[in-house]
């Protein structure tokens, strides 16, 4: 009789555990998101975890485990042996939801995805836990920011010193829009000579107007030439922070921007050449892979005259200085900014 009762109890527990495992996660949804999804180092960031139970059956035991990647901490001064993340235990009644707001401390710039968000739902006796791995739609993007403010004398040299909508109309020479009769004052290099010969009078080229002008940021993460003799991660981080700050001003002012740097996002892909974005500046390495001079020479061959080239370089070498002078002779507006020089001025 005792054996039969024991067997019946075991069978009942087994059946109940099977039924629980099948229905525990039914109607349960988990949402995970960083708030805000973009921040700077030192700003307050929160991880929002929302667990909703849409069925009548309650969830007696819910265990939450959040694991942070390197660069994120759960506290400003955590224990070295503590979990790099958060553990929580709670219960959720039927047809209710619980929202947890967990602190996130950002230490360095970068693009961060959580290593894991595990939600374990169990019965009242904790005999049949069921695990659910939640996913995220967007990472946390920590953008660089300059530690030394950009001096006012340098900011005044920039064409977008104060973020405002550009009111001046430019002619986009990449989009030809036809010709018109020549008018006194038209630049001679805009004259369409071949069509003028057919028409018997001077014809001036017309281009599509645009309110955007081009800005190319040339970011040098080395501290001189050759690059392998002048690697300074701290100075490179300051250069990246300056570029991020200036790029945001240019974009807010309505300028089309691009970025080239003597580093890479993926090995073997050559120098970094992308449209200026927070993601690229947040993820880019601070180690140079080549001298900036050859990189700027190759990119400069395709630049138009009205392009503004902003070279952010702590200490430009002879090759980079030569390429900046070549671009000036071609008609580009070249501005050199040195975070290292600004840092020395601030220290003195």
KAWOUR-V170968 format. One record per pair of residues at least 12 apart in sequence whose C-alpha atoms are under 10 Angstrom apart, sorted by the first residue. I is the first residue (numbers start at 1). J is the second residue. Records with the same first field share a line. If there is no record, write none. Layout:
I: J + J
This chain:
13: 127 + 128
14: 127 + 128
16: 123 + 127 + 128
17: 122 + 123 + 126 + 127 + 128 + 129
18: 128
19: 128
20: 121 + 122 + 123 + 127 + 128 + 129 + 130
21: 121 + 122 + 123 + 128 + 129 + 130 + 131
22: 130
23: 55 + 57 + 130
24: 53 + 55 + 57 + 58 + 59 + 120 + 121 + 122 + 123 + 128 + 129 + 130 + 131
25: 53 + 55 + 59 + 119 + 120 + 121 + 122 + 130 + 131 + 132
26: 53 + 54 + 55 + 57
27: 52 + 53 + 54 + 55 + 56 + 57 + 95
28: 51 + 52 + 53 + 54 + 55 + 59 + 95 + 97 + 121 + 132
29: 50 + 51 + 52 + 53 + 54 + 97 + 132 + 134
30: 49 + 50 + 51 + 52 + 53 + 97 + 98 + 99 + 117 + 118 + 119 + 132 + 133 + 134 + 135 + 136
31: 48 + 49 + 50 + 51 + 52 + 99 + 134 + 135 + 136 + 137
32: 47 + 48 + 49 + 50 + 51 + 99 + 100 + 114 + 117 + 134 + 135 + 136 + 137 + 138
33: 46 + 47 + 48 + 49 + 50 + 101 + 114 + 135 + 136 + 137 + 138 + 139 + 140
34: 46 + 47 + 48 + 49 + 101 + 102 + 103 + 104 + 113 + 114 + 136 + 137 + 138 + 139 + 140 + 141
35: 47 + 48 + 101 + 104 + 140
36: 48 + 140 + 141
37: 112 + 138 + 139 + 140 + 141 + 142
38: 111 + 139 + 140 + 141 + 142 + 143 + 278 + 279
39: 106 + 109 + 140 + 141 + 142 + 143 + 144
40: 106 + 107 + 108 + 109 + 110 + 141 + 142 + 143 + 144 + 145 + 282
41: 105 + 106 + 107 + 108 + 109 + 110 + 142 + 143 + 144 + 145
42: 105 + 106 + 107 + 108 + 142
43: 104 + 105 + 106 + 107 + 142
44: 103 + 104 + 105 + 106
45: 101 + 102 + 103 + 104 + 105 + 106 + 140
46: 74 + 100 + 101 + 102 + 103 + 104 + 105
47: 66 + 100 + 101 + 102 + 103 + 104 + 140
48: 99 + 100 + 101 + 102 + 103
49: 64 + 66 + 98 + 99 + 100 + 101 + 102 + 117 + 134
50: 97 + 98 + 99 + 100 + 101
51: 64 + 92 + 96 + 97 + 98 + 99 + 100 + 119
52: 92 + 93 + 94 + 95 + 96 + 97 + 98 + 99
53: 92 + 93 + 94 + 95 + 96 + 97 + 98
54: 93 + 94 + 95 + 96 + 97
55: 93 + 94 + 95 + 96
56: 93 + 94 + 95 + 96
57: 92 + 93 + 94 + 95
58: 91 + 92 + 93 + 94 + 95 + 96 + 123 + 124
59: 90 + 91 + 92 + 93 + 94 + 121 + 122 + 123 + 124
60: 90 + 91 + 92 + 93 + 94 + 121 + 122 + 123 + 124 + 125 + 126
61: 89 + 90 + 91 + 92 + 120 + 121 + 122 + 123 + 124 + 125 + 126 + 129
62: 88 + 89 + 90 + 91 + 92 + 119 + 120 + 121 + 122 + 123 + 126 + 129 + 130 + 131
63: 87 + 88 + 89 + 90 + 91 + 118 + 119 + 120 + 121 + 122 + 129 + 131
64: 86 + 87 + 88 + 89 + 90 + 117 + 118 + 119 + 120 + 121 + 131 + 132
65: 83 + 85 + 86 + 87 + 88 + 89 + 116 + 117 + 118 + 119 + 120 + 133
66: 83 + 84 + 85 + 86 + 87 + 88 + 102 + 114 + 115 + 116 + 117 + 118 + 119 + 134
67: 83 + 84 + 85 + 86 + 87 + 113 + 114 + 115 + 116 + 117 + 118
68: 83 + 84 + 85 + 86 + 104 + 112 + 113 + 114 + 115 + 116 + 117
69: 84 + 85 + 112 + 113 + 114 + 115 + 116
70: 84 + 106 + 107 + 108 + 112 + 114 + 115
71: 84 + 105 + 106 + 107 + 108 + 109 + 110 + 111 + 112 + 142
72: 84 + 85 + 104 + 105 + 106 + 107 + 108 + 109 + 112 + 114 + 140
73: 85 + 86 + 103 + 104 + 105 + 106 + 107
74: 86 + 102 + 103 + 104 + 105 + 106
75: 103 + 104 + 105 + 106
76: 103 + 104 + 105 + 106 + 107
77: 105
85: 102 + 103 + 104 + 114 + 115 + 116 + 117
86: 102 + 103 + 104 + 117
87: 102 + 118
88: 100 + 119
89: 119 + 120
90: 121
91: 121 + 122 + 124
92: 121
106: 140 + 142
107: 142
108: 142 + 143 + 144 + 282
109: 140 + 141 + 142 + 143 + 144 + 145 + 237 + 241 + 281 + 282 + 283 + 284
110: 139 + 140 + 141 + 142 + 143 + 144 + 278 + 279 + 280 + 281 + 282 + 283 + 284 + 285
111: 138 + 139 + 140 + 141 + 142 + 143 + 278 + 279 + 280 + 281 + 282 + 283 + 284
112: 138 + 139 + 140 + 141 + 142 + 282 + 283
113: 135 + 136 + 137 + 138 + 139 + 140 + 141
114: 135 + 136 + 139 + 140
115: 135
116: 133 + 134 + 135 + 136
117: 132 + 133 + 134 + 135 + 136
118: 131 + 132 + 133 + 134 + 135
119: 131 + 132 + 133 + 134
120: 132 + 133
141: 278 + 279 + 281 + 282 + 283
142: 278 + 279 + 281 + 282 + 283
143: 240 + 241 + 244 + 245 + 277 + 278 + 279 + 280 + 281 + 282 + 283
144: 237 + 238 + 239 + 240 + 241 + 242 + 243 + 244 + 245 + 278 + 281 + 282 + 283
145: 237 + 238 + 239 + 240 + 241 + 242 + 243 + 244 + 245 + 282
146: 237 + 238 + 239 + 240 + 241 + 242 + 243 + 244 + 245 + 246 + 339
147: 237 + 238 + 239 + 241 + 242 + 339 + 343
148: 238 + 241 + 242 + 339 + 340 + 342 + 343 + 346
149: 241 + 242 + 245 + 339 + 342 + 343 + 346
150: 242 + 245 + 246 + 337 + 338 + 339 + 342 + 343
151: 339 + 342 + 343 + 345 + 346
154: 335 + 336 + 337 + 338 + 342
155: 246 + 337
157: 335 + 336
158: 246 + 250 + 308 + 310 + 335
159: 215 + 250 + 253 + 255 + 308 + 333
160: 215 + 246 + 247 + 249 + 250 + 251 + 252 + 253 + 254 + 255
161: 246 + 249 + 250 + 253
162: 249 + 250 + 252 + 253
163: 248 + 249 + 250 + 251 + 252 + 253 + 254
164: 249 + 250 + 251 + 252 + 253 + 254
165: 211 + 212 + 251 + 252 + 253 + 254 + 255
166: 211 + 212 + 213 + 252 + 253 + 254 + 255
167: 211 + 212 + 253 + 254
168: 209 + 210 + 211 + 212 + 213
169: 208 + 209 + 210 + 211 + 212 + 213
170: 207 + 208 + 209 + 210 + 211 + 212 + 213 + 306
171: 206 + 207 + 208 + 209 + 210 + 211 + 212 + 213 + 306
172: 206 + 207 + 208 + 209 + 210 + 211 + 212 + 213 + 214 + 304 + 306
173: 190 + 205 + 206 + 207 + 208 + 209 + 304 + 305 + 306
174: 207 + 208 + 304
175: 206 + 207 + 208 + 209 + 210
176: 205 + 206 + 207 + 208 + 209
177: 205 + 206 + 207 + 208 + 209
178: 192 + 203 + 204 + 205 + 206 + 207 + 208
179: 191 + 192 + 195 + 196 + 202 + 203 + 204 + 205 + 206 + 207
180: 192 + 202 + 203 + 204 + 205 + 206
181: 196 + 199 + 201 + 202 + 203 + 204 + 205
182: 196 + 201 + 202 + 203 + 204 + 205
183: 202 + 203 + 204
186: 204 + 205
187: 204 + 205
188: 202 + 204
189: 204 + 205
190: 203 + 204 + 205 + 206 + 207
191: 203 + 204 + 205 + 206
192: 204 + 205 + 206
193: 205
211: 254 + 255 + 256
212: 251 + 253 + 254 + 255 + 256 + 257
213: 250 + 254 + 255 + 256 + 257 + 306 + 307 + 308
214: 250 + 254 + 255 + 256 + 257 + 258 + 303 + 304 + 305 + 306 + 307 + 308 + 309
215: 247 + 250 + 251 + 255 + 256 + 257 + 258 + 259 + 276 + 306 + 307 + 308 + 309 + 310 + 333 + 334
216: 247 + 256 + 257 + 258 + 259 + 260 + 275 + 276 + 299 + 300 + 303 + 307 + 308 + 309 + 310 + 311 + 334
217: 243 + 244 + 246 + 247 + 257 + 258 + 259 + 260 + 261 + 275 + 276 + 308 + 309 + 310 + 311 + 312 + 335
218: 243 + 258 + 259 + 260 + 261 + 262 + 272 + 273 + 292 + 293 + 295 + 296 + 299 + 309 + 310 + 311 + 312 + 313 + 336
219: 236 + 239 + 240 + 242 + 243 + 259 + 260 + 261 + 262 + 263 + 272 + 292 + 296 + 310 + 311 + 312 + 313 + 314 + 337
220: 236 + 239 + 240 + 260 + 261 + 262 + 263 + 286 + 287 + 288 + 290 + 291 + 292 + 293 + 295 + 296 + 311 + 312 + 313 + 314 + 315 + 316 + 320 + 338
221: 233 + 234 + 235 + 236 + 237 + 238 + 239 + 240 + 261 + 262 + 263 + 285 + 286 + 287 + 288 + 289 + 290 + 291 + 292 + 312 + 313 + 314 + 315
222: 235 + 236 + 239 + 261 + 262 + 263 + 286 + 287 + 288 + 289 + 290 + 291 + 292 + 313 + 314 + 315 + 316 + 317
223: 235 + 236 + 288 + 291 + 313 + 314 + 315 + 316 + 317 + 340
224: 291 + 292 + 313 + 314 + 315 + 316 + 317 + 318 + 319 + 320
225: 290 + 291 + 292 + 293 + 315 + 316 + 317 + 318 + 319 + 320
226: 290 + 291 + 292 + 317 + 318 + 319
227: 262 + 287 + 288 + 289 + 290 + 291 + 292 + 317
228: 287 + 288 + 289 + 290 + 291
230: 288 + 315
231: 286 + 287 + 288
232: 286 + 287 + 288
233: 285 + 286 + 287 + 288
234: 286
235: 286 + 313 + 314 + 338 + 339 + 340 + 343
236: 285 + 286 + 287 + 288 + 312 + 313 + 314 + 339 + 340
237: 285 + 286 + 287 + 339
238: 286 + 312 + 314 + 338 + 339 + 340 + 343
239: 286 + 312 + 313 + 314 + 337 + 338 + 339 + 340
240: 261 + 281 + 282 + 284 + 285 + 286 + 312 + 313 + 339
241: 281 + 282 + 339
242: 312 + 337 + 338 + 339
243: 259 + 276 + 281 + 310 + 311 + 312 + 337
244: 276 + 277 + 278 + 280 + 281 + 282
245: 278
246: 310
247: 259 + 276 + 277 + 278 + 281
248: 276 + 277 + 278
250: 276
251: 276 + 277
256: 275 + 276 + 307
257: 274 + 275 + 276 + 277 + 307 + 308 + 309
258: 273 + 274 + 275 + 276 + 277 + 309
259: 272 + 273 + 274 + 275 + 276 + 277 + 280 + 281 + 309 + 310
260: 272 + 273 + 274 + 275 + 276 + 292 + 295 + 296 + 299 + 311
261: 273 + 274 + 284 + 288 + 289 + 290 + 291 + 292 + 295 + 296 + 311 + 312
262: 285 + 286 + 287 + 288 + 289 + 290 + 291 + 292 + 293 + 294 + 295 + 296
263: 284 + 285 + 286 + 287 + 288 + 289 + 290 + 291 + 292
264: 280 + 283 + 284 + 285 + 286 + 287 + 288 + 289 + 290
265: 280 + 283 + 284 + 285
266: 284 + 285
267: 289
268: 289
270: 289 + 290 + 295
271: 288 + 289 + 290 + 291 + 292 + 295
272: 284 + 289 + 295
273: 295 + 299
291: 316 + 317 + 319 + 320
292: 311 + 313 + 316 + 317 + 319 + 320 + 321 + 323
293: 316 + 317 + 318 + 319 + 320 + 321 + 322 + 323 + 324
294: 319 + 320 + 323
295: 320 + 323
296: 309 + 311 + 319 + 320 + 323 + 324 + 327
297: 319 + 320 + 322 + 323 + 324 + 326 + 327
298: 323
300: 323 + 324 + 326 + 327 + 330 + 332
301: 327 + 330
303: 327 + 330 + 331 + 332
304: 330 + 331 + 332
305: 327 + 328 + 329 + 330 + 331 + 332 + 333
306: 330 + 331 + 332 + 333
307: 327 + 331 + 332 + 333 + 334
308: 327 + 328 + 331 + 332 + 333 + 334 + 335
309: 324 + 327 + 328 + 332 + 333 + 334 + 335 + 336
310: 324 + 333 + 334 + 335 + 336 + 337
311: 324 + 334 + 335 + 336 + 337 + 338
312: 335 + 336 + 337 + 338 + 339
313: 336 + 337 + 338 + 339 + 340 + 341
314: 336 + 337 + 338 + 339 + 340 + 341 + 342
315: 337 + 338 + 339 + 340 + 341
316: 336 + 337 + 338
321: 336
324: 336
